[in-house]
Amino acid sequence: MQQLSILAMDSISIISFLIFIFFCAFIFSVANSSTLGVNYVSPLLEIQERERAPSSVQLTAAYGVLNRLTPSHFSSFEFHIIPKEHCGGEFCFNISNHPGSARDGSPEILIRGTTAVDILSGVHWYLKYWCGAHISWSKTGGSQLASIPDPGSLPAVQDAGVLVKRPVPWSYYQNAVTSSYTFAWWDWKRWEKEIDWMALQGINLPLAFTGQEAIWQKVFKNFNISTSNLDDFFGGPAFLAWSRMGNLHKWGGPLPQSWLDQQLILQKKILGRMYELGMTPVLPGFSGNVPAALKHVFPSAKISRLGNWFTVNSDTRWCCTYLLDATDPLFVEIGKAFIEQQLKEYGRSSHIYNCDTFDENTPPVDDPDYISSLGATIFKGMQSADSDAVWLMQGWLFTYDPFWRPTQMKALLHCVPLGKLIVLDLYAEVKPIWATSKQFYGIPYIWKLAVIFIRLEISSGLTHSRDEILCMLHNFAGNVEMYGVLDAVGSGPVEARTSENSTMVGVGMSMEGIEQNPVVYDLMSEMAFQHIPVDVKAWIDLYSRRRYGRFVQPMQDAWNILYHTIYNCTDGAYDKNRDVIVSFPDVDPNSISTPQTVLNDVHEQYGKRYLRRAILEEPNDSYDKPHLWYSTSEVIHALKLFLESGNQLSDSSTYRYDLIDLTRQALAKYANELFLDAIEAYKLDDLHAVARLSQKFLGLVEDLDMLLGCHDGFLLGPWIESAKELAQDEDQERQFEWNARTQITMWFDNTELEASLLRDYGNKYWSGLLRDYYGPRAAIYFKYLIESLEEGKGFNLKAWRREWIKLTNSWQSSRNVFPVKSRGNALNVSQWLFEKYLQDLGSHDH
């Protein structure tokens, strides 16, 4: 029980924790994880098992991860690779006391697993539940390992050991656009940290998209497409995800040859490490997206031009890419050549290829036979190069595009042999497609929470069945917003896997951007090993102790509030951050509906009484209002509890990150209300109030920038400097910095008076960005509000747009430098801002 004393638990908590651990050990050791979907993909699993890296290679890689994580405990663990037969034919890990642990200097804990990833999942499980540790991204506070006892004093597990089986074989990771929103400027040092994190989280099915432009350059050369022709095809470094999907071309480019070469070298390192750890990296397939020059080389080919994707005035310099019809014989040729070139460069593959031909590109006709022929040809391009190929498809198109009715869905999903297509249920935590499509009409799938749950399901009575992975999406564009649906995460994958005729083959995380909301990803990664729904309330109580390395009662209470508010979004709305600070409304103030508020009922929660304010609003399509799904007064109370814990936790990086994030969240929602108050004063012709509220809003932006500067996880500087560090000369440095600045502000060219619709989509709460861009932009709008009242004229919308767009273009091209290291005392600044803005707001929702 030594490990429990580290967490300073009371006797009741210790007993509860022991029951939890032993119950979990029992459940995980006896549960049967097989689904119908797993049977369908079993031939592929057998092939991958034969081709997996030798045990010696995997063990070396696993020990490397352990040494980078906690070098002081490197000698405390011993690892063994075991066959799946030792786990009833499933992937698993087994934690036991080392037989020689009584001898000085001997390892204390023996962890056996079917792959290196499974072994490292066991390490994480042991550190989490026996040592009270916490593993997270560096930007979100990093890992909390101080609670791990010294070598020689590690807690023993029960004599029988702990056997944990995967209920489904795969744990998927990434989204097609994560490569741009987060990974765009990563070097090998950062990638190595991420692959370590993946392995410790149990991820064994990651996307591996880096460097594919260099592959395409070689492929298209064989089809008589020159390097200069490709300058018009590839997007810039920060926009490659969308040029790969055929949404845009050339924007932010051209790509220097040095970039292409560097990224290919990096991809080989990434794949090498993934294979060493026993992972199954997913490579890209050919979706039909081709350069314009191919029309001239093959004039009889069926190549069509797609429609506009958010550019101003359908600017063909960037929009309206070309798509090769899958029924054209050239499609299979190019698809085959692309896979073959990857096999030549990398020496091997895991036989799973991602292809999303119809992601935001609707087929020209809805005839089922035509759709089926398209899908069959796409798969033929893969299979021609790799006879064991399996097609992995994102299910996002079934979520947003009304084109995909049941008949069209079936035509696409049933166009390839059973077990050769896996679907990612990309938004399963909010809008699960498996539940409304009879388990994807029998196709194996992965449950994804954008974070992802991987699931493979079969529908009864169908001739064809397909595998599915359930996924968790969770985050759009890498926006900074505290948000989650923890109850759905803790139960959704289990419900999907145990539902009738389930074809679920995995769980997964498919967020568009990472390094935010660590609590959500901690729980989601654990679902790869959970056989029964998680008691999220009990899990959250343990999370708080692990996250900060000790028990602090106010923090337990605060996290209980956050679990029931911020992390309990059940309204079904997707959480794209539209806070006024980071996504300023481009509308006439008279078109913004301002709330009429009345104080109505008194309600009680968590032992405190609050006045709840009713908000009566007229719907207004011109202003995309920020998403608010919880009581702000309760969250302010949680912040107060955070601040009360500061004396005990201020030395903790995880605490400082969470404190800043929660303060930011509360202030951001308060700023939304300040803005509406200013608009309401404007409508009442109250010049004094508009001036006062404007200054208060702008002061809050400056103060918030100061707060964010207190932690490395909220800085603009690293994003820009990491882009510049990849440049080979001054011209590239300027180009790469422009790419970095543009992605997080406004995409595409604009006219003097018309902004792109893709403005603020990639917004960020980063210190430097608020002070240097968001604040000055808001100041322009408020200036014209005041001028309108002073001159007795209407709001000059054209003048506002002209000045705002000019500011944006100027900021994108500027070269001023921002800090890459934090400064300031997070606790002191948060306390000061709480007293300045929030202290008197806890009595009612605002």
C-alpha positions in Angstrom: 0.0 0.0 0.0 3.0 2.2 -0.2 1.9 3.7 -3.6 -1.4 4.8 -2.0 0.3 6.8 0.8 2.0 8.8 -1.9 -1.4 10.1 -2.9 -2.3 11.0 0.7 -5.5 9.1 0.5 -7.8 8.7 3.5 -8.8 5.1 4.5 -12.0 5.1 2.6 -10.3 6.3 -0.6 -7.6 3.6 -0.2 -10.3 0.9 0.1 -12.2 2.3 -2.9 -9.0 2.5 -4.9 -8.0 -1.1 -4.1 -11.5 -2.3 -5.1 -11.1 -0.4 -8.3 -7.7 -1.9 -9.1 -8.6 -5.5 -8.2 -11.9 -5.3 -10.0 -10.3 -3.9 -13.1 -7.7 -6.7 -13.0 -10.4 -9.3 -12.8 -12.5 -7.8 -15.6 -9.5 -7.3 -17.9 -8.3 -10.9 -17.4 -11.6 -12.7 -18.1 -13.3 -10.5 -20.7 -13.7 -11.8 -24.2 -12.7 -9.1 -26.6 -13.7 -10.8 -29.9 -16.1 -9.1 -32.3 -17.4 -10.2 -35.7 -15.3 -7.4 -37.2 -12.1 -8.8 -35.7 -12.8 -12.0 -37.5 -13.1 -10.2 -40.8 -9.7 -8.5 -40.4 -7.9 -11.5 -38.9 -6.1 -12.4 -42.1 -4.5 -8.9 -42.1 -3.7 -9.2 -38.4 -1.9 -12.5 -39.0 0.1 -11.0 -41.8 1.1 -8.1 -39.6 2.1 -10.4 -36.8 4.5 -12.3 -39.1 6.0 -9.1 -40.5 6.3 -7.3 -37.1 9.8 -6.3 -36.0 11.8 -9.0 -34.1 11.3 -9.2 -30.3 14.9 -7.9 -29.8 14.2 -4.8 -31.9 11.0 -4.1 -30.1 12.5 -4.5 -26.7 15.4 -2.2 -27.5 12.8 0.4 -28.7 10.7 0.0 -25.5 13.7 0.4 -23.2 14.5 3.6 -25.2 11.1 5.0 -24.4 11.4 4.1 -20.7 14.9 5.7 -20.5 13.6 9.0 -22.1 10.6 9.0 -19.8 12.2 8.2 -16.4 15.9 7.4 -16.7 16.2 7.1 -12.9 13.9 4.0 -13.1 15.4 2.4 -16.2 16.8 -0.5 -14.2 13.6 -1.0 -12.2 11.7 -2.7 -15.0 12.2 -5.7 -17.1 10.4 -6.3 -20.4 9.5 -9.4 -22.3 7.7 -9.9 -25.6 5.1 -12.7 -25.4 3.0 -14.4 -28.1 -0.8 -13.6 -28.3 -1.4 -17.2 -27.3 -0.4 -16.3 -23.8 -3.3 -13.9 -23.7 -6.0 -16.1 -25.2 -5.2 -14.9 -28.7 -5.5 -11.2 -27.9 -3.2 -8.3 -27.6 -2.3 -7.7 -24.0 0.1 -6.7 -21.3 0.9 -8.4 -18.0 2.3 -6.6 -15.0 3.9 -8.7 -12.2 6.5 -8.5 -9.5 9.9 -9.4 -10.7 11.0 -12.8 -9.3 14.4 -11.3 -8.3 13.0 -8.1 -6.9 14.2 -9.0 -3.3 17.8 -8.8 -4.4 19.6 -5.4 -4.4 19.9 -3.9 -7.9 17.5 -6.3 -9.5 14.4 -5.1 -11.5 11.3 -4.7 -9.4 8.5 -5.0 -11.9 8.3 -7.4 -14.9 6.0 -6.3 -17.8 5.2 -8.6 -20.6 3.3 -7.7 -23.7 2.5 -8.8 -27.2 4.2 -5.8 -28.7 6.5 -3.0 -27.5 3.5 -0.7 -27.6 1.6 -3.1 -25.3 4.6 -3.3 -22.9 4.7 0.5 -22.7 1.0 0.6 -22.2 1.7 -1.6 -19.2 4.3 0.8 -18.0 1.9 3.6 -18.2 -0.8 1.6 -16.5 1.5 0.7 -13.6 2.8 4.3 -13.2 -0.8 5.6 -13.3 -2.5 3.2 -10.9 0.2 2.1 -8.6 2.4 5.2 -8.5 -0.1 8.0 -9.0 1.8 9.4 -12.0 0.4 11.3 -15.0 1.8 11.4 -18.6 0.8 14.3 -20.9 2.2 16.5 -23.7 4.9 19.0 -22.6 2.7 21.9 -23.7 -0.1 20.8 -21.5 2.1 20.7 -18.4 4.2 17.6 -19.2 4.3 14.5 -17.2 3.9 14.3 -13.4 6.4 11.7 -12.2 7.3 13.1 -8.8 4.9 10.7 -7.1 6.9 7.7 -8.3 8.8 6.2 -5.4 12.6 5.9 -5.6 14.2 2.9 -7.3 14.1 0.0 -4.9 10.8 1.1 -3.3 8.4 0.7 -6.2 4.9 -0.7 -5.1 4.3 -4.4 -5.6 1.3 -5.6 -7.5 -0.9 -8.5 -6.3 0.9 -11.9 -6.4 -1.2 -13.1 -9.3 -0.2 -10.2 -11.4 -2.4 -8.0 -13.6 -3.4 -9.1 -17.0 -5.0 -6.5 -19.3 -6.3 -7.4 -22.8 -7.3 -5.1 -25.6 -11.0 -5.6 -26.3 -10.3 -4.7 -30.0 -7.0 -4.9 -31.8 -6.4 -1.3 -32.9 -6.0 2.1 -31.2 -6.1 4.7 -34.0 -4.5 8.2 -33.8 -4.6 11.5 -35.9 -6.8 13.3 -38.4 -5.8 14.1 -42.0 -5.4 17.8 -41.0 -3.5 17.3 -37.8 -0.4 17.1 -40.0 -0.9 20.8 -40.7 -2.6 22.2 -37.6 -0.1 20.7 -35.3 2.8 18.8 -37.0 3.6 21.3 -39.7 6.9 22.4 -38.3 8.0 19.4 -36.3 11.6 18.1 -36.4 12.7 14.6 -35.4 13.3 15.7 -31.8 9.6 16.6 -31.5 8.4 13.6 -33.4 10.3 11.2 -31.2 8.6 12.7 -28.2 5.2 12.2 -29.9 5.9 8.6 -30.8 6.9 7.9 -27.2 3.6 9.5 -26.1 1.7 7.4 -28.6 3.3 4.2 -27.4 2.7 4.9 -23.7 -1.0 5.7 -24.6 -1.4 2.3 -26.4 -1.7 3.8 -29.9 -0.8 1.2 -32.5 -2.5 2.5 -35.6 -1.2 6.1 -36.4 -1.4 7.9 -39.6 2.0 8.5 -41.3 1.5 11.2 -43.9 4.8 13.1 -43.6 6.9 13.5 -46.7 4.4 12.2 -49.3 5.0 15.2 -51.6 8.5 13.9 -52.3 6.9 10.5 -53.3 4.5 12.3 -55.5 7.2 14.2 -57.2 8.9 10.9 -58.2 5.6 9.3 -59.3 4.4 12.2 -61.4 7.8 12.4 -63.1 7.1 9.0 -64.6 3.9 10.5 -66.0 5.8 13.4 -67.6 4.8 16.0 -65.0 7.7 18.3 -64.4 8.9 19.7 -61.0 7.7 23.2 -62.1 4.3 21.8 -62.9 4.1 20.6 -59.3 4.7 24.1 -58.0 1.1 24.9 -58.9 -0.1 21.6 -57.3 1.4 21.4 -53.8 0.3 23.8 -51.1 2.7 25.6 -48.8 4.1 23.9 -45.7 1.2 25.0 -43.4 -1.5 24.0 -46.0 -0.4 20.6 -47.2 -3.3 18.8 -45.6 -5.8 20.6 -47.8 -3.8 20.4 -51.0 -3.5 16.6 -50.4 -7.3 16.5 -50.1 -7.9 18.5 -53.2 -9.4 21.5 -51.5 -6.8 24.0 -52.7 -3.6 24.1 -54.7 -0.5 26.4 -54.7 -1.6 28.5 -51.7 1.5 29.2 -49.6 3.8 27.5 -52.1 5.8 26.6 -54.0 7.6 24.0 -51.9 11.4 24.2 -52.0 13.2 21.1 -53.0 15.0 21.2 -49.7 11.6 20.9 -47.9 10.7 17.9 -50.0 14.0 16.2 -49.3 13.9 17.0 -45.5 10.4 15.7 -45.1 11.1 12.4 -46.8 14.1 11.9 -44.5 11.9 12.7 -41.5 9.2 10.3 -42.7 11.7 7.4 -42.9 12.8 8.1 -39.3 9.1 8.3 -38.2 8.2 5.0 -39.9 11.4 3.3 -38.6 10.6 4.1 -35.0 6.9 3.1 -35.4 7.8 -0.2 -36.9 10.4 -0.8 -34.1 7.7 -0.4 -31.5 5.4 -2.8 -33.3 3.0 -0.1 -34.5 0.9 -0.3 -37.7 1.5 3.0 -39.5 -1.2 4.0 -42.1 0.2 5.3 -45.3 -1.6 7.5 -47.8 -3.3 6.1 -50.9 -4.3 7.9 -54.2 -7.6 9.7 -54.0 -7.7 11.1 -57.6 -6.3 14.6 -56.8 -4.0 15.4 -59.8 -2.0 18.5 -61.0 -3.6 20.6 -63.8 -0.7 19.6 -66.1 -2.0 16.1 -66.3 -4.9 17.3 -68.5 -2.4 18.3 -71.1 -0.2 15.2 -70.9 -3.3 12.9 -71.1 -5.9 15.0 -73.0 -8.4 12.1 -73.3 -8.3 11.3 -69.6 -11.5 11.9 -67.6 -10.4 14.8 -65.5 -12.9 17.3 -64.1 -12.4 20.6 -62.2 -13.9 20.8 -58.8 -15.9 23.7 -57.4 -14.7 26.6 -55.2 -13.5 25.9 -51.7 -13.9 29.1 -49.7 -11.7 31.4 -51.9 -12.9 35.0 -52.5 -14.5 35.2 -55.9 -13.6 31.6 -56.8 -10.0 32.5 -57.4 -8.7 29.8 -59.7 -5.1 30.5 -58.6 -5.9 28.6 -55.4 -9.2 26.9 -55.8 -11.0 24.5 -58.1 -8.5 21.6 -58.2 -8.6 18.7 -60.7 -10.0 15.2 -60.0 -9.2 12.2 -62.1 -12.3 10.1 -62.5 -11.8 6.7 -60.8 -13.4 5.0 -63.8 -10.5 6.2 -66.0 -7.8 3.5 -66.6 -5.2 6.1 -65.6 -6.5 6.1 -62.1 -5.4 2.6 -61.3 -2.0 3.2 -62.9 -1.3 6.2 -60.8 -2.7 4.6 -57.6 -0.5 1.6 -58.2 2.6 3.7 -58.9 2.1 5.7 -55.7 1.9 2.6 -53.5 4.9 1.0 -55.3 7.0 4.2 -54.9 6.3 4.2 -51.1 7.2 0.5 -50.8 10.4 1.3 -52.7 11.3 4.2 -50.5 10.3 2.7 -47.2 11.1 -0.9 -47.8 7.8 -2.1 -46.3 4.3 -1.1 -45.3 1.6 -2.3 -42.8 -0.8 -2.8 -45.8 -3.3 -0.2 -44.5 -3.8 2.8 -46.8 -5.9 5.9 -46.1 -7.9 7.4 -49.0 -10.7 9.9 -48.8 -11.7 10.8 -52.4 -15.0 12.2 -51.4 -14.0 14.2 -48.3 -15.7 17.6 -49.0 -15.8 16.5 -52.7 -19.3 15.2 -53.6 -19.5 12.7 -56.5 -21.0 14.2 -59.7 -23.9 11.7 -59.9 -25.7 9.7 -57.2 -26.2 6.5 -59.2 -25.3 3.5 -56.9 -23.6 1.5 -59.7 -21.4 4.5 -60.6 -20.5 5.1 -56.9 -19.7 1.4 -56.5 -17.5 1.4 -59.5 -15.6 4.4 -58.2 -14.9 2.7 -54.9 -13.9 -0.5 -56.5 -11.4 1.2 -58.7 -9.9 3.2 -55.8 -9.3 -0.1 -54.0 -7.9 -1.7 -57.2 -5.2 1.0 -57.4 -4.1 -0.1 -53.9 -4.4 -3.8 -54.4 -2.5 -3.7 -57.7 0.6 -2.7 -55.8 -0.1 -4.5 -52.5 -2.1 -7.7 -52.7 -2.7 -7.5 -48.9 -3.9 -3.9 -49.1 -6.8 -2.7 -46.8 -8.5 0.6 -47.4 -9.0 2.9 -44.4 -11.7 5.6 -45.0 -12.8 8.5 -42.9 -16.5 8.5 -42.3 -16.7 12.3 -42.1 -18.5 12.6 -45.4 -21.4 10.6 -44.0 -21.7 13.2 -41.2 -22.0 16.4 -43.1 -22.9 15.7 -46.7 -26.6 15.0 -47.4 -25.6 13.3 -50.6 -24.8 10.2 -48.7 -28.2 8.6 -48.3 -28.5 4.9 -47.3 -28.4 3.7 -51.0 -25.3 5.7 -51.8 -23.6 4.7 -48.5 -24.2 1.0 -49.2 -22.9 1.3 -52.7 -19.6 2.8 -51.5 -19.2 0.6 -48.5 -20.0 -2.7 -50.2 -17.7 -2.1 -53.3 -14.7 -4.0 -52.0 -14.3 -7.5 -50.5 -15.3 -8.1 -46.9 -12.5 -7.2 -44.5 -10.7 -5.0 -47.0 -12.4 -1.7 -46.0 -12.4 -0.1 -42.5 -14.3 3.1 -41.7 -13.4 5.7 -39.1 -16.6 6.8 -37.4 -15.0 10.2 -37.1 -17.4 12.1 -34.7 -18.7 9.2 -32.7 -18.6 11.0 -29.4 -21.3 13.4 -30.6 -22.9 12.0 -33.8 -22.1 8.3 -34.1 -22.9 7.1 -37.7 -22.7 3.4 -36.7 -25.9 3.8 -34.7 -28.0 5.2 -37.6 -26.5 3.1 -40.4 -26.9 -0.4 -39.0 -23.2 -0.6 -38.1 -22.1 1.0 -41.4 -24.2 -1.6 -43.1 -21.9 -4.3 -41.8 -18.5 -2.7 -42.5 -15.7 -2.9 -40.0 -15.2 0.5 -38.3 -13.3 2.4 -35.7 -15.0 4.5 -33.0 -13.4 7.9 -33.0 -13.9 10.8 -30.6 -12.4 12.9 -33.0 -11.0 11.5 -30.2 -11.6 8.0 -31.7 -13.3 4.8 -30.8 -12.4 2.0 -33.2 -15.2 -0.4 -33.9 -15.8 -3.2 -36.3 -19.5 -4.1 -36.8 -21.7 -6.4 -38.8 -25.3 -5.9 -39.6 -27.6 -8.9 -39.5 -29.3 -9.8 -42.8 -26.7 -8.1 -45.0 -24.7 -9.9 -47.7 -21.7 -7.6 -47.2 -20.2 -6.4 -43.9 -17.5 -3.9 -43.2 -15.2 -3.1 -40.3 -15.4 0.1 -38.5 -13.3 2.1 -36.1 -15.1 4.4 -33.7 -13.4 7.8 -33.3 -13.4 10.8 -31.1 -13.0 14.1 -33.0 -13.2 16.5 -30.1 -11.1 19.4 -31.4 -11.4 21.5 -34.5 -8.4 23.4 -36.0 -6.3 23.2 -32.9 -8.5 25.8 -31.2 -7.8 26.4 -27.5 -11.1 25.7 -25.7 -11.8 23.6 -22.6 -14.4 21.2 -23.8 -15.3 17.5 -23.6 -18.0 14.8 -23.4 -16.4 12.6 -20.8 -19.4 10.4 -20.1 -19.6 9.6 -23.8 -15.9 8.8 -23.9 -16.1 6.6 -20.9 -19.0 4.5 -22.3 -19.4 5.0 -26.0 -16.7 2.6 -27.2 -18.0 -0.2 -24.9 -21.6 0.3 -26.0 -20.5 0.2 -29.7 -18.4 -2.9 -29.2 -21.0 -4.8 -27.2 -24.0 -3.8 -29.4 -25.7 -6.5 -31.5 -23.6 -7.8 -34.5 -20.8 -5.4 -33.7 -18.1 -5.0 -36.3 -16.0 -2.7 -34.3 -12.2 -3.3 -34.7 -10.7 -0.4 -32.8 -11.0 2.9 -30.9 -9.3 6.1 -31.7 -8.6 9.8 -31.5 -9.0 12.0 -34.6 -8.7 15.5 -33.3 -7.7 18.2 -35.8 -5.2 19.6 -33.3 -3.5 18.2 -30.2 -1.9 19.6 -27.1 -5.1 20.7 -25.3 -7.6 19.2 -22.9 -5.3 16.5 -21.5 -8.0 15.0 -19.3 -10.0 14.0 -22.4 -7.1 12.3 -24.1 -6.0 10.5 -20.9 -9.4 8.9 -20.6 -9.8 8.2 -24.3 -6.5 6.5 -24.7 -7.4 4.3 -21.7 -10.6 3.1 -23.5 -8.4 1.0 -25.8 -8.1 -1.3 -22.8 -11.5 -0.9 -21.0 -14.0 -3.8 -21.3 -16.8 -2.1 -19.3 -18.0 1.5 -19.0 -15.8 3.7 -16.8 -17.2 5.3 -13.7 -16.1 8.7 -14.8 -16.8 10.4 -11.4 -14.4 7.9 -9.7 -11.9 8.2 -12.5 -11.9 12.0 -12.3 -11.2 11.9 -8.5 -8.1 9.8 -9.3 -7.2 12.0 -12.3 -6.9 15.1 -10.1 -4.5 13.3 -7.7 -2.4 11.9 -10.5 -2.3 15.2 -12.5 -0.8 17.1 -9.6 0.9 14.3 -7.6 -1.0 14.8 -4.4 -4.4 15.0 -2.8 -5.8 18.5 -2.4 -9.5 18.7 -1.4 -10.3 22.0 -3.2 -8.9 20.5 -6.4 -11.1 17.4 -6.0 -14.1 19.7 -5.6 -13.0 21.9 -8.6 -12.6 18.9 -10.9 -16.0 17.6 -9.8 -17.5 20.9 -11.0 -15.5 20.8 -14.3 -16.7 17.3 -14.9 -20.3 18.3 -14.6 -20.0 21.5 -16.6 -17.2 22.1 -19.1 -16.6 18.4 -19.7 -20.2 17.5 -19.9 -21.4 19.0 -23.2 -24.5 17.2 -24.2 -26.2 19.7 -26.5 -25.0 17.9 -29.7 -23.3 21.0 -31.0 -19.8 20.8 -32.4 -17.4 22.9 -30.4 -15.7 25.2 -32.9 -14.3 28.1 -30.9 -16.0 31.3 -31.9 -15.2 33.5 -28.8 -15.3 37.2 -29.8 -11.6 37.8 -28.9 -10.3 35.1 -31.3 -13.1 35.2 -33.9 -14.3 38.8 -34.1 -17.8 39.3 -35.7 -17.6 40.9 -39.2 -21.1 42.3 -39.1 -23.0 45.6 -38.6 -23.6 46.0 -34.9 -27.3 46.5 -35.5 -27.6 42.9 -36.9 -26.3 41.5 -33.6 -29.1 40.4 -31.2 -28.3 41.4 -27.7 -29.8 39.4 -24.8 -32.6 40.6 -22.7 -31.8 39.2 -19.3 -33.9 38.7 -16.2 -32.9 37.1 -12.9 -35.2 34.3 -12.3 -34.9 31.2 -10.2 -32.5 30.5 -7.5 -30.8 27.1 -7.8 -28.4 25.2 -5.6 -25.4 23.0 -6.7 -22.4 21.7 -4.9 -23.7 23.2 -1.7 -23.9 26.8 -2.9 -26.8 28.9 -4.0 -26.8 30.9 -7.3 -29.1 33.2 -9.2 -29.6 31.8 -12.7 -30.0 34.3 -15.5 -32.3 33.6 -18.4 -31.0 34.6 -21.8 -33.7 35.5 -24.3 -32.2 35.9 -27.8 -33.6 36.3 -31.3 -31.8 33.9 -33.7 -29.4 35.7 -36.0 -27.5 34.0 -38.8 -25.1 36.9 -39.4 -23.3 36.4 -36.1 -22.0 33.0 -35.3 -22.4 33.1 -31.6 -19.9 31.4 -29.3 -20.8 28.0 -28.0 -21.8 28.0 -24.4 -23.2 24.8 -22.8 -22.5 25.2 -19.1 -23.1 27.5 -16.1 -20.4 30.1 -16.1 -20.9 30.9 -12.4 -20.1 27.3 -11.5 -16.9 27.4 -13.6 -15.9 30.6 -11.8 -16.4 28.8 -8.5 -14.2 26.0 -9.8 -11.5 28.6 -10.6 -11.8 30.0 -7.1 -11.1 26.5 -5.8 -8.1 26.3 -8.1 -6.7 29.5 -6.7 -7.2 28.3 -3.1 -5.0 25.3 -4.0 -2.2 27.5 -5.3 -0.1 27.5 -2.2 0.2 23.8 -2.3 0.5 23.3 -6.0 2.2 26.4 -7.5 5.4 24.4 -8.1 3.5 22.0 -10.4 3.7 22.7 -14.2 0.5 20.7 -14.7 -1.3 22.9 -12.1 0.0 26.1 -13.7 -1.2 25.0 -17.1 -4.6 24.1 -15.9 -4.9 27.2 -13.8 -4.1 29.4 -16.8 -6.4 27.5 -19.1 -9.3 27.7 -16.7 -8.7 31.4 -16.0 -8.5 31.9 -19.8 -11.8 30.0 -20.3 -13.6 32.1 -17.7 -12.3 35.4 -19.0 -13.0 34.5 -22.6 -16.7 33.9 -21.8 -16.8 37.1 -19.8 -15.3 39.0 -22.8 -18.2 37.6 -25.0 -20.6 39.3 -22.6 -18.6 42.5 -22.5 -18.8 42.7 -26.3 -22.6 42.2 -26.2 -22.9 44.8 -23.5 -21.0 47.3 -25.7 -23.3 46.5 -28.6 -26.4 47.0 -26.5 -25.0 50.3 -25.3 -24.4 51.3 -28.9 -28.0 50.5 -29.8 -29.1 52.7 -26.9 -26.9 55.6 -28.3 -24.9 55.5 -25.0 -21.5 56.9 -26.2 -20.0 57.0 -22.7 -20.9 53.3 -22.0 -19.6 52.2 -25.4 -16.3 54.0 -24.7 -16.0 52.5 -21.2 -16.9 48.9 -22.2 -14.6 49.1 -25.2 -11.7 50.0 -23.1 -12.6 47.3 -20.6 -12.7 44.7 -23.4 -9.3 45.9 -24.8 -7.8 45.9 -21.4 -9.0 42.4 -20.8 -7.3 41.3 -24.0 -4.0 42.8 -22.9 -4.3 41.2 -19.5 -5.2 37.8 -21.0 -2.1 38.0 -23.2 0.0 38.6 -20.0 -1.6 35.5 -18.4 -1.0 33.3 -21.3 2.6 34.4 -21.4 3.1 32.6 -18.0 3.2 29.1 -19.5 5.1 27.7 -22.5 1.9 26.0 -23.7 0.2 29.2 -24.6 2.9 31.0 -26.6 2.9 32.2 -30.2 6.6 32.3 -30.4 7.4 28.6 -30.7 4.9 28.2 -33.6 6.7 30.9 -35.7 10.2 30.1 -34.6 9.9 26.3 -35.4 8.7 27.3 -38.9 11.7 29.5 -39.4 14.1 26.9 -38.1 13.2 24.6 -41.0 14.2 27.2 -43.6 17.5 26.9 -45.5 17.8 30.6 -46.5 16.2 34.0 -45.9 13.6 33.6 -48.7 12.4 30.3 -47.2 12.3 31.8 -43.7 10.1 34.6 -44.9 7.8 32.1 -46.8 7.6 29.7 -43.9 6.8 32.4 -41.4 4.1 33.8 -43.6 2.6 30.3 -43.8 2.6 30.0 -40.1 1.0 33.4 -39.5 -1.5 33.0 -42.3 -2.8 29.6 -41.1 -3.9 31.0 -37.7 -5.5 34.2 -39.1 -7.0 34.4 -42.6 -6.5 32.1 -45.6 -6.6 33.0 -49.3 -6.3 36.4 -51.0 -9.0 38.9 -50.2 -10.2 42.1 -51.8 -9.9 45.4 -50.1 -13.5 45.0 -48.7 -14.1 41.3 -48.7 -12.4 38.9 -46.3 -12.0 35.1 -46.9 -14.6 32.9 -45.3 -11.7 30.9 -43.9 -10.8 33.6 -41.3 -10.1 32.7 -37.7 -10.8 29.0 -38.4 -7.4 28.2 -36.9 -7.6 30.7 -34.1 -5.5 30.3 -31.0 -5.4 31.7 -27.5 -1.6 32.4 -27.7 0.3 35.1 -25.9 1.6 37.5 -28.6 -1.3 36.8 -30.9 -3.8 38.5 -28.6 -1.6 41.6 -28.0 -0.3 41.9 -31.5 -3.4 41.0 -33.6 -6.6 40.2 -31.9 -6.5 43.3 -29.6 -5.7 45.8 -32.4 -8.4 44.2 -34.6 -11.0 44.7 -31.9 -9.8 48.3 -31.3 -10.6 49.1 -35.0 -14.2 47.8 -34.6 -14.7 49.8 -31.4 -13.3 52.9 -33.0 -16.0 52.8 -35.7 -18.7 52.2 -33.1 -17.6 55.3 -31.3 -17.3 57.3 -34.5 -20.8 56.3 -35.5 -22.3 57.7 -32.3 -20.1 60.8 -32.3 -21.1 61.7 -35.9 -24.7 60.5 -35.7 -24.2 58.2 -38.7 -24.6 54.5 -39.3 -21.8 52.1 -38.6 -19.2 52.3 -41.4 -18.9 48.6 -42.2 -16.8 49.1 -45.3 -14.3 51.2 -43.5 -14.0 48.6 -40.7 -13.5 45.8 -43.2 -10.9 47.8 -45.1 -8.8 48.6 -42.0 -9.2 45.1 -40.5 -8.2 43.3 -43.8 -5.2 45.7 -44.1 -4.2 44.9 -40.5 -4.4 41.2 -41.2 -2.3 41.3 -44.4 0.2 43.5 -42.7 0.5 41.1 -39.7 0.9 38.1 -41.9 3.9 39.6 -43.7 5.5 41.2 -40.6 8.6 39.7 -39.0 8.5 40.8 -35.4 9.8 38.2 -32.9 7.8 36.7 -30.1 9.1 35.0 -26.9 9.6 31.3 -26.9 9.9 30.9 -23.2 7.2 31.9 -20.6 7.6 34.6 -18.0 5.6 35.7 -15.0 3.9 34.0 -12.1 0.8 32.1 -13.2 -0.7 32.0 -9.7 -0.2 35.7 -9.0 -1.5 36.8 -12.4 -4.5 34.5 -12.3 -5.4 35.7 -8.8 -5.1 39.3 -9.9 -7.3 38.8 -12.9 -9.9 36.9 -10.9 -10.2 39.8 -8.5 -10.2 42.3 -11.3 -12.9 40.7 -13.5 -14.5 37.7 -12.0 -14.8 37.9 -8.3 -18.2 39.6 -8.3 -19.7 37.4 -11.1 -20.0 34.1 -9.2 -23.6 34.9 -8.0 -25.2 34.4 -11.4 -24.5 33.2 -14.9 -23.3 35.8 -17.3 
